[in-house]
């Protein structure tokens, strides 16, 4: 065999395979198929070189290239920081964006229920008396509500709030497997609590204090709770209507996306817990504290909308390890050339990387 002719004939394919391998996370469907074909072809060409005992340096380079390409083809896990970066920039915002209409529905429905309950409580002395004795209501309005945010050390309080909210969000998400019915109960209970307290504060003419203490952290915190509820309800609806997918596959995909939301909300609730512990009880003016909460909420929504819309448009669903599974499915999809496989196995059965 003329080695120079061999290299000239196949060198462009090797360079293309190397370029596609380096871009494994950003390939189109056609490029994934091309990667698989070039991987198979290069493996055969390496077999020929090894069987002929030609140029160990070139053989080593091709072996290294095939090892890296094989990692792309077989879906080898990304590095730790790479996986974290992909989760933050792609998986979580994609999962949240896909649940946006459920998310908006949970937020709007909860807000409506809370406002109606608060309006009813504020306007009915009899209802107020049935909820709390007048002395207890006065203590809640004049002392306990404000004191709650400053009764403990800020760091301990932040950890407590974060843990509590994370547990509530996790429970809300998990309830989705029960057709989402318990999720609606959680949302109603949350709206009931906010409405009752807000109604009592309004009845004692302390609405300003109520909003100044609730809004700084509550905007982001409630957004996280509503997103958790949306993910749970979406999973519950998938059980009822899996769409064009087989029910088992649909549940598996939505379940993995639901885990993505649960993990992502841990960070969101950490931020809201920090605001509740350090900003809400701070001596800053009410508008400054509320402004911090609004900025945090705008940042979160912008993050989800911008990155999430982009990720969903590229085919992401928030399903964990989606990119690796796409490569594996593409590998199975590309037809194997029987002659190619037979020649490779005959020439170098022990040295060709497994396919």
C-alpha positions in Angstrom: 0.0 0.0 0.0 1.3 3.5 -0.8 1.0 5.3 2.5 1.1 8.8 1.0 -1.7 8.1 -1.4 -3.7 6.5 1.5 -3.2 9.6 3.6 -4.1 12.0 0.7 -7.2 10.0 0.0 -8.6 9.9 3.5 -7.0 12.8 5.3 -9.9 15.2 4.6 -12.3 12.7 6.3 -10.1 12.4 9.3 -9.9 16.2 9.7 -13.7 16.5 9.3 -14.2 13.8 11.9 -11.9 15.7 14.3 -13.9 18.9 13.7 -17.2 17.2 14.3 -16.0 15.5 17.5 -14.9 18.8 19.0 -18.4 20.2 18.3 -20.3 17.2 19.7 -22.6 19.3 21.8 -23.6 21.6 19.0 -24.3 19.3 16.0 -27.3 19.3 13.8 -29.1 16.0 13.0 -27.3 15.7 9.7 -23.9 16.4 11.3 -24.5 13.7 13.9 -25.2 11.2 11.1 -22.1 12.3 9.3 -20.1 11.9 12.5 -21.3 8.3 12.8 -20.4 7.5 9.2 -16.9 9.0 9.5 -16.3 7.2 12.7 -17.1 3.8 11.1 -15.1 4.6 8.0 -12.0 5.8 10.0 -12.2 2.7 12.2 -11.9 0.5 9.0 -9.0 2.6 7.7 -7.2 2.3 11.0 -7.7 -1.5 10.8 -6.0 -1.5 7.4 -3.0 0.5 8.7 -2.7 -1.8 11.7 -3.0 -5.0 9.7 -0.3 -3.7 7.3 2.0 -2.5 10.1 2.4 0.9 8.6 3.4 4.2 10.3 2.9 3.7 14.0 2.8 7.5 14.5 -0.2 7.8 12.1 -1.8 4.8 13.7 -1.5 6.3 17.1 -3.0 9.6 16.0 -6.0 7.8 14.4 -6.4 5.7 17.5 -6.6 8.8 19.6 -9.1 10.4 17.2 -11.3 7.3 17.3 -11.2 7.2 21.1 -12.4 10.8 21.3 -15.0 10.2 18.6 -16.2 7.0 20.3 -16.8 9.1 23.5 -19.0 11.4 21.4 -20.8 8.5 19.7 -21.4 6.5 22.9 -22.4 9.4 24.9 -19.6 9.5 27.4 -20.4 11.8 30.3 -19.2 15.4 30.1 -16.8 16.8 32.7 -18.3 17.8 36.0 -18.1 21.6 35.3 -19.3 21.1 31.7 -22.3 19.2 33.0 -23.1 21.9 35.5 -22.7 24.6 32.9 -25.0 22.8 30.5 -27.6 22.2 33.2 -27.6 25.9 34.1 -27.6 27.3 30.5 -29.7 24.7 28.8 -31.5 22.0 30.7 -33.1 23.9 33.6 -34.2 27.0 31.5 -35.6 24.6 28.8 -37.6 22.6 31.4 -38.9 25.8 33.0 -39.8 27.4 29.6 -41.7 24.3 28.4 -43.9 24.5 31.5 -44.5 28.3 31.0 -48.3 28.1 30.4 -48.8 25.8 33.4 -46.6 28.1 35.4 -48.6 31.2 34.4 -51.9 29.4 35.1 -50.7 28.4 38.6 -49.6 32.0 39.3 -52.8 33.6 38.0 -55.1 31.1 39.7 -53.3 31.4 43.1 -53.3 35.2 42.9 -57.0 35.3 42.2 -57.8 32.9 45.0 -55.6 34.8 47.5 -57.1 38.2 46.5 -60.7 36.9 46.9 -60.0 35.3 50.3 -58.2 38.5 51.5 -61.0 40.7 50.3 -63.6 38.5 52.0 -61.6 38.3 55.3 -60.9 42.1 55.4 -64.6 42.9 54.9 -66.1 40.5 57.4 -65.8 40.9 61.2 -67.6 37.6 61.7 -65.2 35.8 59.5 -62.2 37.3 61.3 -63.6 36.2 64.6 -64.1 32.7 63.4 -60.5 32.5 62.3 -58.8 34.0 65.3 -59.9 35.6 68.6 -59.6 39.4 68.4 -56.7 39.5 70.8 -54.8 36.9 68.8 -55.5 38.7 65.6 -54.2 41.9 67.1 -51.0 40.3 68.2 -50.5 38.8 64.8 -51.0 42.1 63.0 -49.1 44.4 65.4 -46.2 42.2 66.5 -45.9 38.6 65.3 -46.0 39.2 61.5 -43.1 41.6 61.5 -41.2 39.9 64.3 -41.2 36.6 62.4 -38.6 37.9 59.9 -36.2 39.2 62.6 -36.6 36.8 65.5 -33.6 34.6 64.5 -30.1 35.0 63.4 -30.2 35.9 59.6 -27.9 33.0 58.5 -29.8 30.4 60.5 -33.1 31.9 59.3 -32.0 31.8 55.7 -31.0 28.1 56.0 -34.3 27.3 57.7 -36.4 29.1 55.0 -34.4 27.6 52.2 -34.8 24.0 53.6 -38.5 24.5 54.2 -39.2 26.0 50.8 -37.1 23.3 49.0 -39.1 20.6 50.8 -42.4 22.2 49.8 -41.3 22.5 46.2 -40.1 18.9 46.1 -43.4 17.7 47.6 -45.3 19.7 45.1 -43.4 18.3 42.2 -43.6 14.7 43.5 -47.4 15.0 43.8 -47.6 15.3 40.1 -47.5 11.5 39.8 -50.9 11.4 41.5 -52.5 13.1 38.5 -51.5 16.5 40.0 -54.6 16.6 42.3 -52.5 17.1 45.5 -50.7 19.9 43.7 -53.9 21.9 43.5 -54.5 21.4 47.2 -51.0 22.7 48.0 -51.6 25.7 45.8 -54.9 26.4 47.5 -53.5 26.1 51.0 -50.7 28.5 50.1 -53.2 31.0 48.6 -55.4 30.6 51.6 -52.6 31.4 54.1 -51.5 34.5 52.1 -55.1 35.6 51.7 -56.1 35.2 55.4 -53.0 37.1 56.7 -53.3 39.8 54.1 -57.0 40.2 54.9 -56.3 40.5 58.6 -53.6 43.1 58.0 -55.9 45.1 55.7 -58.7 44.9 58.3 -56.3 46.6 60.8 -55.2 49.2 58.2 -51.7 47.7 57.9 -51.7 46.7 54.2 -48.6 48.7 53.5 -46.6 46.8 56.1 -48.0 43.5 54.8 -46.8 44.2 51.2 -43.5 45.7 52.3 -42.7 42.5 54.1 -44.1 40.0 51.7 -43.0 41.4 48.3 -39.2 41.5 48.7 -38.7 37.8 48.9 -42.3 36.6 48.1 -42.2 37.4 44.4 -39.3 35.1 43.7 -40.3 32.5 46.3 -43.8 32.2 44.9 -42.5 32.1 41.4 -40.4 29.0 42.4 -43.4 27.4 44.1 -45.6 28.0 41.0 -43.0 26.6 38.8 -42.8 23.5 41.0 -46.5 23.2 40.8 -46.5 23.6 37.1 -44.0 20.8 36.6 -46.0 18.5 38.9 -49.3 19.3 37.0 -47.6 18.8 33.7 -46.4 15.4 34.8 -49.9 14.6 36.0 -51.5 15.6 32.7 -48.9 13.5 30.8 -50.4 10.4 32.6 -53.8 11.4 31.3 -52.7 12.5 27.8 -49.2 11.5 26.7 -49.8 12.9 23.2 -48.1 11.3 20.3 -45.6 9.5 22.5 -46.1 6.1 24.2 -47.3 6.7 27.7 -44.2 5.0 29.3 -41.8 7.0 27.2 -43.7 10.2 27.8 -43.7 9.6 31.6 -40.0 8.8 31.6 -39.1 12.0 29.6 -41.4 14.3 31.7 -40.2 12.7 34.9 -36.5 13.4 34.0 -37.5 17.0 33.1 -39.3 17.3 36.4 -36.1 16.3 38.2 -34.3 19.0 36.3 -36.8 21.6 37.6 -36.5 20.3 41.2 -32.7 20.6 41.1 -32.8 24.0 39.5 -35.2 25.4 42.0 -32.8 24.6 44.8 -30.7 27.5 43.6 -33.7 29.8 43.0 -35.0 29.2 46.5 -31.6 29.7 48.0 -31.7 33.3 46.5 -35.2 33.9 47.8 -34.3 32.6 51.2 -31.3 34.9 51.4 -33.5 37.9 50.5 -36.1 36.9 53.1 -33.4 36.6 55.8 -31.2 39.6 55.0 -33.3 42.1 53.0 -36.9 41.7 54.2 -36.1 42.6 57.9 -33.4 45.1 57.0 -33.7 48.9 57.8 -33.8 49.7 54.1 -36.9 51.6 52.9 -39.9 49.6 51.8 -39.4 50.6 48.1 -35.7 49.7 48.3 -36.5 46.2 49.7 -39.3 45.7 47.2 -37.0 46.9 44.4 -34.5 44.2 45.2 -37.2 41.6 45.1 -38.4 42.9 41.7 -34.9 42.9 40.3 -34.4 39.3 41.4 -37.7 38.3 39.8 -36.9 40.1 36.5 -33.5 38.4 36.4 -35.0 35.0 36.9 -37.8 35.4 34.3 -35.4 36.9 31.8 -33.0 34.0 32.3 -35.8 31.4 31.7 -37.3 33.2 28.8 -34.1 34.0 26.9 -32.1 30.8 27.5 -35.2 28.6 27.7 -36.7 29.7 24.4 -33.4 29.3 22.7 -32.9 25.8 24.2 -36.4 24.7 23.3 -36.0 26.0 19.8 -32.9 23.8 19.3 -34.8 20.7 20.4 -34.0 20.7 24.2 -36.7 19.5 26.6 -34.9 19.7 29.9 -34.5 16.0 29.9 -31.3 15.0 31.6 -28.5 13.8 29.4 -30.5 14.5 26.3 -27.5 15.4 24.1 -25.9 12.0 24.9 -29.0 10.1 24.1 -29.4 11.9 20.8 -25.9 10.8 19.8 -26.7 7.2 20.8 -30.0 7.2 18.9 -28.2 8.6 15.8 -25.6 5.9 16.0 -28.4 3.2 16.0 -30.2 5.1 13.2 -27.3 5.1 10.7 -27.3 1.8 8.8 -24.2 -0.4 9.2 -22.4 -1.3 6.0 -22.1 -5.2 6.2 -19.0 -5.2 3.9 -17.4 -2.4 6.0 -18.0 -4.3 9.3 -16.8 -7.6 7.9 -13.6 -6.1 6.5 -12.8 -4.3 9.7 -13.3 -7.4 11.9 -11.3 -9.6 9.5 -8.3 -7.2 9.4 -8.1 -6.2 13.1 -10.7 -7.9 15.2 -8.7 -7.2 18.4 -7.6 -3.7 17.7 -10.6 -1.9 16.3 -12.6 0.0 19.0 -15.9 -1.7 19.7 -18.8 -0.2 17.8 
